[in-house]
């Protein structure tokens, strides 16, 4: 639970002048939810440092403490932002520990303000990280009374706003070796003599579709074409589901394999919740044999 803001605390740097460069957009993502004031407080801090800054909410409903889900959402959303956008990402179960608060610049020119806990893993694999710095300069923080439990307010939000208004990010703190940034263990789908081994990474919003770690081109190696039925062992049970283009290609209440909007194989039920219907949750494993 974020601590209450200390009395009189505020970002200390003056707002930009008329000669300042245009403000960069901030993409904001957390696991805070929106039931209390944490998200609003963070936005107020950003606005205080960079008045008029545009803040686009990616989501504030990352599953609490789920760094892997946060990494997936971050990598999935970043390509739709401007090449100079700033991202403030707070999924931080290690808040207050010795984990570093960092800024990283990607190969496409975007900046990421977040804890060094693996959130950058998927983005690093796709875009690369050119440079990174630890945030240690108090002038890039809220200015007073740094909480041990709310670095989203006290460190990440003000640092992100400094970047958004064009401040020199090398002043935020010392450089970090990008090869030593924390990485998650990425569980990729594999193909062996028994077939394609995959895993359920998560659920698609409120719909309960299964997000799988199987890219479309990997599934294509199994030989199944649109309109064919695909056998699968899912969470220890045997099924046969049609492989189709979209939900309306099957009857309401019927299951389907399809390629989702991110280019991955997915499982759903037309106008129903697959996870609830089949009692399958993230972490479940599946096996698809090659077509004979």
N, C-alpha and C positions, 0 to 999 in steps of 0.2 A: 504494500500500500504506500503510495507516494506520501512523503511527509509534507505538512503544511508549509507554505512559503514563509521564510523568515521576514519579519517586519522590516519594511524599508528596502528590501533587496530589489535590485533591478540591474539590467545590463547597463554597463557604465559608459560605453562608447557612444559618442554623439552621432546623430543620424547623418546619412550622406548628404553632400552638398549638391547643388544643381549641376556641378561639373562631373559628378559621379557617373560611372557607366550604368546602362540599364540593369535593373534588378533581374537576377536569374530566378527562375521558378524553382520552388522547393517541392519535392515529392516526400510526403510524410507518412511513415508506416510504423505502427506499434502493436503490442499485444495488450494495450491498456483497456480496450473496450471503450464505450462511451457512456457508461453508467455514472461516472463521477466527473470531476472537473479537470482531470490530468491532461487530457488532450487540449482543452481550451486554454489551460495555463501555458502549455508549451507553445501554442500558437501566439499567445499574447507576448511571450518572451521574444519570439521571432519578429513579430511586428514592432516591438520596442527597439530592436537593433536595426531592423531594415523596414522602416515605415512604407506601407504599400506593397510589400512583397506578396507575390501570389503563391499560395500554399495549396497544392493538390493532395487530397487525402487518397492514398493507395488503399489502405485498410487499417483499422485499429482493432481488428478482430482476428489477428493471428492467434492460433491456439496458444494460450499462456505458456511461456518458457520454451516453445517449440522453435528452436533456431533453424532446423532443417526446413520447416514450412516457411519461415521468414525468408530464408535464402531462396526458396523456389519462387515466392511471390516477388521478391526484389528482382531476380533475374528475368522473370516474366514480364514485369511492367517497365523496366528501364528503357527498352528500345522504343517505347511510345512517347518518351519525354525528349525534350530538346537535348542536343549534343553537349550543351554546357549546363545542364540542369544540376541541381544539388539535391541529394537525398539525405534526409534525416531518418534513421531507422533505429528503433529502440525495441529490441527483443533481447532482454538483458538479465537472464537469471543470475549472472555473476556480478550484478551491480554492487559496488562497494568493496569488491575483492581486488586482487592485484591484476585483473584483466585490464588491458589498455583501452582508453577512449581514443579513437583515431579518426583521421581524415585520409581517404585514399582517392587517388585520381585514376580513372580507368583509361583504357586505350582509346576510347572514343571521346574523351574529354569531360566526362561527367565526374562529379565529386560525391563521395559517400562519407557521411558522418555517422559513426556507429561504434559499438563495442567490437573489439577484436576477438570474436568468439566463433567465427566460421560463417557468419552471414554473407561474406563475400565469395564463398567457395564457387558457386555455379557461375556467378558473374565473372570471376577471375578466369575460369576455364573458357568462357566464350570471348570476352573482351580484353582480358589481360589487365594487370594493374601496373601503371607506370611508376608511381611513387606513393609513399605514405608517410604520415607524420603523427606522432602522439600529441594529443591536446594537453599541454601542460601550462600554457600561458594564461594567467588569471584574467587578462584583458579579453580573452576569448570565451570566458565563462560568465556566469550570471553576476559576478562581482563581489558577492559576500555570502557567507553562510552556506557553503556547499554541503548539500545533504549526502548522506551515505546511501540513500535509497531512491533518490529521484534525479539521477543524472540526465534523464530526458529533459528536464526543466533546466538544470543548472549547468550542464556542459554541452550536450548535443544540440539543443535548440539554439542557444546563442552562437555556437560555433557555426552551425549551418547558416544562420542569418548573416554572419560576417562574410561567409563565402558568397552568399546570394547577392550581397551588395558590392562585391568585387574586392574585398580586402585581400592583402597578400597572405596566402595561406602558409607560406613558410614561416610566418611569425607565430603560428599556433603552437609550435613545439618542435622537438628534434625529429630528424628523419628516422625512418624505420626501414630495415631490410625487408623488402616485400616478399622475399622468399621464405621469410620466417613468420608471416601472418598465419593465424590459426586456420586450419582447414577441417571441414567435416569429412567423414568417410562417406563417399558417394557410392551408393549401391546401384550399379548399373545392371541392366538385364543381360543375361548371358545365354548363349546357345551351345548345347552339347549334344551328345548322342541321343539323349532322352527327349530333347526339345528345347523350347524357349522358357527359361526360368525368369520370372518377374516378381515384382512386389507392389503392393498397394501403398502409394506414397501419402495419399490424403483423399479427402472428399471434395467434390466440386460444389462449393457454396451450400445453399440449403437443399439442393436437389438430391444429394446422396450418390451421385455418380462416382465411380472409383477412378481416381487419378493414378495411373500406372507408370512405372519407370521404363516403359517400352516405347521408344521412338517408332514412328511409322515405318521408317526404312528398315529397322530391325525386324519388326513384325512381318514385313514383306518377304523376308528371306524364308519364312515358313511356307509360302506358296499359296496362301488363301486369297481368293478374289472376292470382290463385292458380290453379295448375294449367296455366298456359300455359308454353311454351318461350321462353326469352329468348336471342337471339343476342348475342354479346359478342366484341369483339376485346380479348384479354387478353395483355399483354406481347408484342404483335406476332403473336399467333396467333388464329385464328378458332375459336369454340366455340358450341355451343347447349346451354344448361342449363335444366332445369325450375325454375320458381319455385313453391316449396311452403312449407307452414307449418313443417315440422320434419323431422329427419333420417329418421325411420321412414317418411316418405311416399315414399321412393325405396328401391330395393334396396341391400343392403349392397355397398359399393364403388362406388356411383353418385354422381355430383356433384349439387349442388343450389344454387340461390339461395334465401335465406331472410332474414327480418328478425330480427336477433339481439336479445339481451336488453337492449341499450342503444338499440334503435330505429334501427339502421343496416342497410342491405343488406349481406349477407355471402355468401361462397362457401365451401362445405364439401364433404366427401365422407362419406357415411354409414359410420361406423366405420373410416375411413381418414384419412390426413393429406393435405389438399389441396395444401399447399405442396410436400411431397415428391413427390406423385404428378404434379403438373403443373409442377414446377420453377419455382415463382413465389415471389418474395421481396418483402418490404416495399420500397416505392419503385416497383414496377411500375405501369404505367398501364393503364386499360381504357376502352373506348368501347362504350356500349350505344345502338343506334339507337332512335328512336321507333317504336312499333308502327304498322304500316300496315294 
